[in-house]
């Protein structure tokens, strides 16, 4: 997962508890855009998709490819749902 180092709301540490805190503590230095890469285990793809959507634009799933596709699919459904009537 890729996160901005300055993530405050929503916060991975709040969303994922101790696992989020450990992931952020083990992250390397931020890249040129201020993002860090963290690794987190997930119990199921559906749970990971929900967790990532809760973080909104403050997170990016880097892999596995199936998870990225699932997040993209969920975002496409949301984009279509919210675009109706505009």
N, C-alpha and C positions, 0 to 999 in steps of 0.2 A: 504494500500500500504506500502511496505517496501522500504526504501531508505538508501543509505549510508549517514551518517551525513555530510561527506565531499563532497557531490555531488556538482560539479561545472559546468560540461559541459556534457550533457545539464542540465540545472537547472530547478527544478520544479517551482521555483519562476518565471523564464523566460517563461517557457512553460505554466504555469497556472495563471500567474499574481498574483493579490491580494489573490486569493484562495490558491495558492501554498505557498505564504509567510505565510498566517495564519496557514496553515497545518503544515509547518515546525516549526513555533513558538510554536504551541501547542504540538509538539512531546515531548515525554519523553526522558530520557537519552538514549544514544546509547547502544545497546547490546554488547556482548563480541566481535563481529565482526565489530562493528562500525556502524551498521544499526539502523535506527529508524523507528517506525511505525507511519503512518499518516493516517487520514481519510479524504477522499475527496468525495463530491457528484459528480455524473456524469449525463449528460443529456440523454445519450443513450449508450448502450453497444458498438455499433460500434465506437462511439466517444472515449470511454474509451480505446478500443483496440488500436486505432490510437495513442492516447496520450501516452499509455504505450510503444508502439513500438518506438515512437519518443525518449523516454528516454533510450532505448536500455537496456544494462546490468546494468544500474544504477537504476533500479526499479523492484519490484516484486509485482504483484497483489496477495494479500492474500485472497481475496474473492470479491464477491460471487463465488461459484464454476463455474457458467456459464461463468463468465468473465475470470476466469483462463483457462477454456477449450477453449474459443474463442481466447485468446492470444496464447495458445499453438498451436492451429490450424493454426493461421496466421504465427507463427514462423516455423511450419513444411512446409508450402507452400513456404516460403522464403528459407528455407534450401534446399529444393528440387530444387527450381529454380536456386539457386547459385551453387549447386553441379554439375550441368550438365556441362560436358566437362572437369571435373577435374579427 
